[in-house]
Amino acid sequence: MKDFEEIIRQQKLPEVGQMVRSKKYGTQWRVIEKKEVWQNVDPDPKTGKSRMIPAIYLGFWRVREGVMPGVGKLMGFLYTIYDNTFEQNWNLT
């Protein structure tokens, strides 16, 4: 779907297998999962109906020497066209 591709392009999201570094902690992470999802947003103020927008989910695994892939700390975040949190929190390595 074009909406998901636009999120990836505009937010400059990494591909599965790429490494990123946390700007806050300096820790290194590998992208191990990437999927297209829908995120709930505030209901329409006029109709009260719920709304959803396309988002990309990225799953991260913390890279540590001597630890097998997928073992250890894991976390994931949603990224939409309306936020810039990936760029604020991560550097591609």
Backbone hydrogen bonds in HBPLUS format (Angstrom, degrees):
<---DONOR---> <-ACCEPTOR-->    atom                        ^
c    i                          cat <-CA-CA->   ^        H-A-AA   ^      H-
h    n   atom  resd res      DA  || num        DHA   H-A  angle D-A-AA Bond
n    s   type  num  typ     dist DA aas  dist angle  dist       angle   num
A0005-GLU N   A0001-MET O   3.29 MM   4  6.60 164.4  2.31 152.4 156.9     1
A0006-GLU N   A0002-LYS O   2.88 MM   4  6.02 150.6  1.97 149.4 157.3     2
A0007-ILE N   A0003-ASP O   3.13 MM   4  6.42 149.6  2.22 142.3 149.6     3
A0008-ILE N   A0004-PHE O   3.12 MM   4  6.43 165.5  2.14 153.5 156.2     4
A0009-ARG N   A0005-GLU O   2.96 MM   4  6.16 161.0  1.99 147.7 153.2     5
A0010-GLN N   A0006-GLU O   2.81 MM   4  5.85 172.3  1.81 153.4 156.0     6
A0011-GLN N   A0007-ILE O   2.91 MM   4  5.76 163.6  1.93 148.9 154.3     7
A0013-LEU N   A0008-ILE O   3.16 MM   5  5.13 152.1  2.24 137.3 145.1     8
A0012-LYS N   A0009-ARG O   3.34 MM   3  5.14 147.4  2.46  93.9 103.2     9
A0018-GLN N   A0015-GLU O   3.13 MM   3  5.71 164.1  2.15 133.0 136.7    10
A0017-GLY N   A0031-VAL O   2.73 MM  14  5.29 166.7  1.75 148.1 152.5    11
A0031-VAL N   A0018-GLN O   2.96 MM  13  5.70 167.2  1.97 168.3 172.0    12
A0093-THR N   A0019-MET O   3.00 MM  74  5.45 170.9  2.00 138.1 135.5    13
A0020-VAL N   A0029-TRP O   2.79 MM   9  5.30 160.7  1.83 154.8 160.1    14
A0029-TRP N   A0020-VAL O   2.80 MM   9  5.30 167.3  1.82 162.3 164.3    15
A0021-ARG N   A0091-ASN O   2.76 MM  70  5.15 153.0  1.83 147.7 157.1    16
A0091-ASN N   A0021-ARG O   2.91 MM  70  5.15 146.0  2.03 141.2 152.1    17
A0022-SER N   A0027-THR O   2.87 MM   5  5.37 161.7  1.90 157.3 161.5    18
A0026-GLY N   A0022-SER O   2.81 MM   4  4.92 140.1  1.97 127.7 138.0    19
A0023-LYS N   A0089-ASN O   2.96 MM  66  5.36 171.6  1.97 134.2 136.2    20
A0063-VAL N   A0028-GLN O   2.95 MM  35  5.66 156.7  2.00 137.3 144.4    21
A0030-ARG N   A0061-TRP O   2.81 MM  31  5.27 160.4  1.85 150.2 155.3    22
A0061-TRP N   A0030-ARG O   2.90 MM  31  5.27 152.2  1.98 146.3 155.6    23
A0032-ILE N   A0059-GLY O   2.84 MM  27  5.57 156.6  1.89 145.7 153.1    24
A0059-GLY N   A0033-GLU O   2.86 MM  26  4.65 163.7  1.89 129.5 132.9    25
A0035-LYS N   A0057-TYR O   3.00 MM  22  5.27 153.8  2.07 142.9 150.6    26
A0057-TYR N   A0035-LYS O   2.86 MM  22  5.27 169.5  1.87 160.9 163.1    27
A0037-VAL N   A0055-ALA O   2.95 MM  18  5.29 177.1  1.95 151.0 151.4    28
A0055-ALA N   A0037-VAL O   2.88 MM  18  5.29 150.6  1.97 153.0 147.3    29
A0039-GLN N   A0053-ILE O   2.82 MM  14  5.36 167.3  1.83 162.0 162.2    30
A0053-ILE N   A0039-GLN O   2.89 MM  14  5.36 155.7  1.95 145.8 151.7    31
A0041-VAL N   A0051-ARG O   3.07 MM  10  5.67 160.4  2.11 143.6 143.0    32
A0044-ASP N   A0049-LYS O   2.85 MM   5  5.46 160.4  1.89 160.2 157.8    33
A0048-GLY N   A0044-ASP O   2.67 MM   4  4.93 146.6  1.78 143.1 152.5    34
A0056-ILE N   A0079-TYR O   2.84 MM  23  5.18 160.2  1.88 147.0 153.0    35
A0079-TYR N   A0056-ILE O   2.81 MM  23  5.18 148.1  1.91 140.0 150.8    36
A0058-LEU N   A0077-PHE O   2.95 MM  19  5.59 161.8  1.99 161.8 166.7    37
A0077-PHE N   A0058-LEU O   3.01 MM  19  5.59 150.3  2.10 149.4 156.4    38
A0060-PHE N   A0075-MET O   2.62 MM  15  5.29 174.4  1.62 176.5 178.0    39
A0075-MET N   A0060-PHE O   3.01 MM  15  5.29 153.9  2.08 143.6 148.6    40
A0062-ARG N   A0073-LYS O   3.02 MM  11  5.57 168.6  2.03 159.9 162.1    41
A0067-VAL N   A0064-ARG O   3.18 MM   3  5.64 157.8  2.24 136.0 134.6    42
A0071-VAL N   A0068-MET O   3.10 MM   3  5.64 160.4  2.14 137.3 139.8    43
A0088-GLN N   A0084-ASN O   3.16 MM   4  6.41 148.5  2.27 145.8 155.2    44
A0089-ASN N   A0085-THR O   3.09 MM   4  6.05 142.5  2.23 142.4 149.4    45
A0089-ASN N   A0086-PHE O   3.23 MM   3  5.39 131.0  2.48  99.6 111.6    46
A0090-TRP N   A0086-PHE O   2.92 MM   4  5.74 144.7  2.05 160.0 165.3    47
